Amino acid sequence: MDFNLDNGIAVLERTPATLRSMLHGLPAAWTEATEGPDTWSPFVVVGHLIHGERTDWIPRAEIILAQGANRQFTPYDRFAQFTESQGKTLAQLLDEFARLRARNLQTLASWQLTDAALSLEGQHPALGAVTLRQLLACWVAHDLGHIVQVARVMAKQYRDAIGPWTAYLSVVK
Amino acid sequence: MDFNLDNGIAVLERTPATLRSMLHGLPAAWTEATEGPDTWSPFVVVGHLIHGERTDWIPRAEIILAQGANRQFTPYDRFAQFTESQGKTLAQLLDEFARLRARNLQTLASWQLTDAALSLEGQHPALGAVTLRQLLACWVAHDLGHIVQVARVMAKQYRDAIGPWTAYLSVVK
């Protein structure tokens, strides 16, 4: 599928409600579960998405749109949430994510991006030249990847509990 | 994690709203997308979950609880939704799933299952003896596996659109 701004936004605007539906009020046995050492719980994932709203997608899009001399993105700190989420409840994080996402989508809409604008490039610190179109598509796929992760982390908690059904449910492995 | 009835129900009762948040009103380019021939779209997945509500989880639990001479489950028709969903909109399917799930969770609660009841066994047509506890855990993991699938199917549509980011986003592969 080619990237289409309206279709991409349709996913981006749904992610906060999706995560709220999945996680709000759920026992900590689920929301703090992981896939093992150095893997992320649903709680950690929501904090990571918040950090992306603050520092990644829109700031990178702004660097591209400015087309300044230095179009190099700041590297994404994949571990910021371990300090930034400290002392917060999951309910607070879900609210914060929803608020930041709504604001960022307003910003995105305000740009009234043309095809030409979507083809402008920035410099990813590791991947090299990327277009605004690719950045926005990545924002969508990144959301979906973390929804996959949250559901998979939870499913794996029942790897033993489902007994012989492990033969059928590849998600628990 | 051991199966715990309250924690399992906490997931089961959230699945309809999770799928509604993800899919309701989303363009068909997403909801009818697949991972290739003979794979399922989000629309097909919701129909499959409806079929499970009608014919699988609660009917199988009833077979176990009855402890009759024949405790063999009816095989689960994994393709029923291709006919049963015909002519229906995704919005109708999401409503139907939510209604059936709510009714089934009322039935489950009405049984006031004890640990002893959860240890009763039925016969899976392929897997042999399984307990009610394993069946209910499987219901939960099955939901989560299909949430994983829906988000993964959608993410894969952007495999090419994200350009060099495919190196980082394993979900699109």
Interface residues (C-beta under 8 A of the other chain):
Chain A: M1 D2 F3 N4 D6 N7 A10 V11 R14 A17 T18 R20 S21 M22 G25 L26 P27 A29 W30 A33 H124 L127 G128 V130 T131 R133 Q134 A137 C138 V140 A141 H142 L144 G145 I147 V148 A151 R152 M154 A155 Q157 Y158 A161 I162 G163 P164 W165 A167 Y168 L169 S170 V171 V172
Chain B: M1 D2 F3 N4 D6 N7 A10 V11 R14 A17 T18 R20 S21 M22 G25 L26 P27 A29 W30 A33 H124 L127 G128 V130 T131 R133 Q134 A137 C138 V140 A141 H142 L144 G145 I147 V148 A151 R152 M154 A155 Q157 Y158 A161 I162 G163 P164 W165 A167 Y168 L169 S170 V171 V172
